[in-house]
Amino acid sequence: MKKNIKTGLSFGFMLLLLLAGCSKNAEGAGEGKKNGLLGKNAADAAENVETVFAVNVCKAVPKTLDEYLEFGGNVQTASTVDVYPDVQSGKLSRIYVKVGDKVEKDQVLAEVDASRAGMDYRNSPVKAPVAGTITSFPFSVGQTVAASVSVGKISSTNSLEIKTNVAERFISRVSLNQKAVLTFDAYPSVEFPATLVEISPVLDSTSRTLGIKLIQTPVDSRLRAGMYARIKLITDTKKNTIVIPANVIVRRDDKDIVYVIDPVTNTAKVCQVVTGIRVDDKQEIKGGITAGDLVVIKGQALLSEGAKVNIVSVVE
């Protein structure tokens, strides 16, 4: 009898363990199924997230674009005349002018004493051959001068000129009365106007260059003969044309394209453009976009048609 009771208790204990194991397996299976469902929903949500690209844009507006050639040249006076005494030889007895003085034609600049030992002569005047400004007078009182030696220089400072040379490959772009802009190290932020007034009829056979002369007008008192000028000779002018930064253009499939943003939907649109002249970092656009379009200038490398964007800044 006792043996039967023990056998019954053992069987009951084993049955309880079996039921507990089944319950745990069922719970694990349910948890796994739940986790699998959540993972699928997360993956679906990730697929539905839309990528938004941050971009900077500029507004396309009509501007004036000047194409130019760039050279260097020295500023000099338009004319310079040497001053000579009339006597064969003598000593300067008086000087009436100094460098920088403006003089008139036939004005007396100095006097020369041509006297010799035992002979006295009246002082001979040295007169200005032309009107202008004294730019050189290196002699002093008491120095000997002669009719063959220049005692000074008179320059016309009412007009300053710049002579330079143009390479042969550019001569087709050069013509009389073209405008130019001059800049100088002394005035780095100032532009001075000039005009092309003379073109050599022949090329230098050694350097293969064409000589040209520009006049700085109106003359600015800040400029001095001898200064070095950087010259931008305007060869072509485009007025009221669309101008954008040259580096925003993307070359794809042998086409020049830019990305234009729709401000309503904030999406990118591919626009094929027709380019014109390029000046420094500016590009003329003849067709493909219109005034007022928002052109992407930064962030365009990753864009595609219809891509969502976030405009960070607008550059005028």
C-alpha positions as CSV (number, residue, x, y, z in Angstrom):
1,M,0.0,0.0,0.0
2,K,2.8,2.4,0.9
3,K,4.6,1.5,-2.3
4,N,1.5,2.5,-4.4
5,I,1.3,5.8,-2.6
6,K,4.9,6.7,-3.3
7,T,4.5,5.7,-7.0
8,G,1.5,7.9,-7.3
9,L,3.3,10.9,-5.7
10,S,6.3,10.5,-8.1
11,F,4.0,10.4,-11.1
12,G,2.2,13.5,-10.0
13,F,5.4,15.4,-9.5
14,M,6.7,14.5,-12.9
15,L,3.3,15.6,-14.4
16,L,3.7,19.0,-12.8
17,L,7.2,19.5,-14.2
18,L,6.0,18.6,-17.7
19,L,3.1,21.1,-17.5
20,A,5.4,23.8,-16.3
21,G,7.9,23.2,-19.2
22,C,5.1,23.4,-21.8
23,S,3.8,26.7,-20.3
24,K,7.3,28.3,-20.5
25,N,7.8,27.2,-24.1
26,A,4.4,28.7,-25.0
27,E,5.4,32.0,-23.4
28,G,8.7,32.0,-25.3
29,A,7.1,31.3,-28.6
30,G,4.6,34.2,-28.0
31,E,7.4,36.6,-27.1
32,G,9.4,35.6,-30.2
33,K,6.4,36.2,-32.4
34,K,5.8,39.6,-30.8
35,N,9.4,40.7,-31.3
36,G,9.4,39.6,-34.9
37,L,6.3,41.7,-35.6
38,L,7.9,44.8,-34.0
39,G,11.1,44.3,-36.0
40,K,9.1,44.2,-39.2
41,N,7.2,47.4,-38.3
42,A,10.5,49.2,-37.5
43,A,12.0,48.1,-40.9
44,D,8.9,49.3,-42.7
45,A,9.0,52.6,-40.8
46,A,12.7,53.1,-41.8
47,E,11.9,52.5,-45.4
48,N,9.2,55.2,-45.2
49,V,11.6,57.9,-43.8
50,E,12.3,60.5,-46.5
51,T,15.9,61.9,-47.0
52,V,16.1,65.7,-46.9
53,F,19.2,67.4,-48.2
54,A,20.5,70.7,-46.8
55,V,21.4,73.1,-49.6
56,N,22.4,76.8,-50.1
57,V,20.9,78.6,-53.0
58,C,21.2,81.9,-54.9
59,K,18.6,83.8,-56.7
60,A,19.2,84.2,-60.4
61,V,19.0,87.9,-61.3
62,P,19.9,89.8,-64.5
63,K,23.4,91.5,-64.2
64,T,26.1,93.1,-66.4
65,L,29.0,90.9,-67.1
66,D,32.3,92.3,-68.5
67,E,34.7,90.0,-70.3
68,Y,38.3,91.3,-70.2
69,L,41.9,90.8,-71.0
70,E,44.4,91.5,-68.2
71,F,47.9,93.1,-68.6
72,G,50.4,95.2,-66.7
73,G,52.0,98.5,-67.6
74,N,53.8,101.6,-66.3
75,V,52.1,104.9,-65.9
76,Q,53.8,107.7,-67.7
77,T,53.0,111.3,-68.7
78,A,51.6,111.7,-72.2
79,S,54.5,114.0,-73.2
80,T,57.8,115.0,-71.8
81,V,60.1,117.7,-73.2
82,D,63.8,118.3,-72.3
83,V,64.9,121.9,-71.4
84,Y,68.2,123.1,-72.9
85,P,70.0,126.4,-72.3
86,D,70.7,128.7,-75.2
87,V,74.4,129.4,-74.5
88,Q,77.2,127.1,-75.5
89,S,78.4,126.8,-71.9
90,G,78.2,128.5,-68.6
91,K,77.3,128.2,-64.9
92,L,73.9,128.3,-63.5
93,S,73.6,131.5,-61.6
94,R,69.9,131.4,-60.6
95,I,67.1,128.8,-60.5
96,Y,63.5,129.9,-60.3
97,V,61.6,126.6,-60.2
98,K,61.6,123.2,-58.5
99,V,60.3,119.8,-59.3
100,G,56.5,119.8,-59.2
101,D,56.0,123.4,-60.2
102,K,53.6,124.1,-63.1
103,V,55.1,126.5,-65.7
104,E,53.9,128.2,-68.8
105,K,55.5,128.3,-72.2
106,D,58.5,130.7,-72.4
107,Q,58.5,131.2,-68.6
108,V,62.1,131.8,-67.3
109,L,63.2,128.7,-65.3
110,A,66.8,129.6,-64.6
111,E,69.7,131.9,-65.7
112,V,73.1,130.9,-67.0
113,D,76.2,133.1,-66.6
114,A,78.4,132.6,-69.7
115,S,81.2,135.1,-68.6
116,R,84.8,134.2,-69.0
117,A,87.9,135.6,-67.3
118,G,88.3,139.2,-68.4
119,M,84.9,139.2,-70.1
120,D,81.5,139.8,-68.7
121,Y,78.2,138.8,-70.3
122,R,74.6,139.3,-69.3
123,N,72.9,136.2,-67.8
124,S,71.2,134.1,-70.4
125,P,67.7,133.0,-69.5
126,V,66.6,129.3,-69.7
127,K,63.0,129.3,-70.9
128,A,60.3,126.6,-70.8
129,P,59.8,125.3,-74.4
130,V,56.2,124.1,-73.5
131,A,53.7,124.5,-70.7
132,G,53.5,121.7,-68.1
133,T,55.0,120.5,-64.9
134,I,58.6,120.3,-63.9
135,T,59.3,116.6,-63.4
136,S,63.1,116.8,-63.3
137,F,65.7,119.6,-62.6
138,P,68.8,117.9,-61.3
139,F,71.2,120.8,-61.5
140,S,72.2,123.3,-58.7
141,V,73.4,126.8,-58.8
142,G,77.1,127.0,-59.7
143,Q,77.1,123.9,-61.9
144,T,78.3,124.1,-65.5
145,V,75.8,123.5,-68.2
146,A,76.0,123.4,-72.0
147,A,73.6,123.8,-74.9
148,S,73.9,120.1,-75.6
149,V,72.9,119.0,-72.0
150,S,69.3,118.9,-70.8
151,V,69.0,120.8,-67.5
152,G,65.4,119.6,-66.8
153,K,62.2,118.0,-68.0
154,I,58.7,119.4,-68.4
155,S,55.9,116.9,-68.6
156,S,52.2,117.3,-69.4
157,T,50.5,115.8,-66.3
158,N,47.1,116.7,-67.5
159,S,47.0,113.3,-69.2
160,L,48.6,110.0,-68.1
161,E,49.2,107.1,-70.4
162,I,49.9,103.5,-70.0
163,K,51.7,101.5,-72.7
164,T,51.6,97.7,-72.8
165,N,51.7,94.7,-75.2
166,V,49.0,92.3,-76.2
167,A,49.8,88.7,-77.1
168,E,49.2,87.8,-80.8
169,R,46.4,85.3,-79.9
170,F,44.3,88.2,-78.3
171,I,44.6,90.9,-81.0
172,S,41.2,90.0,-82.6
173,R,39.6,91.1,-79.3
174,V,41.3,94.5,-79.2
175,S,39.9,97.7,-80.8
176,L,40.1,101.5,-80.4
177,N,38.1,103.2,-77.7
178,Q,37.6,100.1,-75.6
179,K,37.2,100.9,-71.9
180,A,39.6,99.6,-69.3
181,V,39.9,99.5,-65.5
182,L,43.2,100.3,-63.7
183,T,44.1,99.1,-60.2
184,F,47.2,99.9,-58.2
185,D,48.9,98.5,-55.1
186,A,48.8,101.9,-53.5
187,Y,45.0,101.9,-53.8
188,P,43.9,98.2,-53.8
189,S,40.2,98.9,-53.4
190,V,39.9,101.7,-56.0
191,E,39.3,101.3,-59.8
192,F,40.5,104.0,-62.2
193,P,38.9,104.4,-65.7
194,A,41.0,104.4,-68.9
195,T,40.5,104.3,-72.6
196,L,42.4,102.5,-75.4
197,V,43.5,105.3,-77.8
198,E,46.3,103.8,-79.9
199,I,47.1,100.4,-81.4
200,S,50.4,99.7,-83.2
201,P,49.9,98.8,-86.9
202,V,52.5,96.1,-86.7
203,L,53.5,93.3,-84.3
204,D,56.9,92.9,-82.7
205,S,58.5,90.1,-84.6
206,T,60.5,89.0,-81.7
207,S,57.9,88.9,-78.9
208,R,54.9,88.4,-81.1
209,T,53.0,91.1,-79.3
210,L,51.0,94.2,-80.3
211,G,51.7,97.5,-78.7
212,I,48.8,99.5,-77.4
213,K,48.4,102.7,-75.4
214,L,45.7,103.7,-72.9
215,I,44.9,107.1,-71.5
216,Q,43.8,107.5,-67.9
217,T,40.9,110.0,-68.1
218,P,39.8,112.0,-66.2
219,V,43.3,112.3,-64.6
220,D,43.2,111.4,-60.9
221,S,45.5,113.4,-58.7
222,R,46.3,110.3,-56.7
223,L,48.2,108.7,-59.6
224,R,51.8,109.4,-60.4
225,A,54.0,108.7,-63.4
226,G,56.1,105.6,-62.8
227,M,53.4,103.7,-60.9
228,Y,52.7,100.1,-62.0
229,A,49.1,99.6,-63.2
230,R,47.2,96.3,-63.5
231,I,45.0,96.7,-66.6
232,K,41.6,95.0,-67.3
233,L,40.7,95.8,-70.9
234,I,37.0,95.3,-71.4
235,T,36.5,93.3,-74.6
236,D,32.8,92.3,-74.4
237,T,29.9,93.4,-72.2
238,K,26.7,91.4,-71.6
239,K,23.9,93.5,-70.1
240,N,20.8,92.1,-68.4
241,T,22.0,88.5,-68.6
242,I,21.5,85.8,-66.0
243,V,24.8,85.3,-64.1
244,I,25.5,82.4,-61.6
245,P,28.6,81.1,-59.9
246,A,30.5,78.9,-62.4
247,N,31.1,76.1,-60.0
248,V,27.4,75.3,-59.5
249,I,27.1,73.8,-62.9
250,V,27.2,70.0,-63.0
251,R,28.3,68.1,-66.1
252,R,26.3,64.9,-66.7
253,D,25.8,62.9,-69.8
254,D,27.6,65.6,-71.8
255,K,25.1,68.2,-70.6
256,D,25.5,71.2,-68.4
257,I,22.8,71.1,-65.6
258,V,21.9,73.0,-62.5
259,Y,19.4,72.2,-59.8
260,V,16.6,74.6,-59.2
261,I,14.4,74.5,-56.1
262,D,10.7,74.7,-56.1
263,P,10.0,76.9,-53.1
264,V,6.4,75.5,-52.7
265,T,7.3,71.8,-52.5
266,N,11.0,72.2,-51.5
267,T,12.1,69.7,-54.1
268,A,15.0,69.8,-56.6
269,K,14.5,70.0,-60.3
270,V,17.1,69.3,-62.9
271,C,17.5,72.1,-65.5
272,Q,19.8,71.9,-68.6
273,V,21.4,75.2,-69.2
274,V,23.0,77.0,-72.2
275,T,26.2,78.7,-71.1
276,G,27.7,81.9,-72.5
277,I,30.9,83.7,-71.5
278,R,32.7,83.0,-68.3
279,V,34.5,85.7,-66.4
280,D,36.6,84.7,-63.4
281,D,34.1,82.7,-61.2
282,K,31.0,84.0,-62.9
283,Q,29.1,82.2,-65.7
284,E,26.6,83.7,-68.1
285,I,23.5,81.6,-68.7
286,K,21.8,82.1,-72.0
287,G,18.9,79.6,-71.4
288,G,17.5,77.0,-69.2
289,I,16.7,79.1,-66.1
290,T,14.9,82.4,-65.7
291,A,15.2,85.4,-63.4
292,G,14.1,84.6,-59.9
293,D,14.9,80.9,-59.9
294,L,16.6,79.5,-56.8
295,V,19.7,77.8,-58.0
296,V,21.5,75.4,-55.7
297,I,25.1,76.6,-55.1
298,K,26.1,74.2,-52.4
299,G,25.0,70.6,-51.8
300,Q,24.1,69.8,-55.4
301,A,26.5,66.9,-55.8
302,L,24.1,64.5,-53.9
303,L,20.8,65.8,-55.5
304,S,18.6,64.1,-58.0
305,E,15.3,64.9,-59.7
306,G,12.6,65.4,-57.1
307,A,14.8,65.2,-54.0
308,K,13.5,66.9,-50.9
309,V,15.7,69.8,-49.6
310,N,16.0,72.1,-46.7
311,I,17.2,75.6,-47.8
312,V,19.8,76.7,-45.3
313,S,20.5,80.1,-46.8
314,V,19.7,82.3,-49.8
315,V,22.5,84.3,-51.4
316,E,21.5,87.4,-53.5
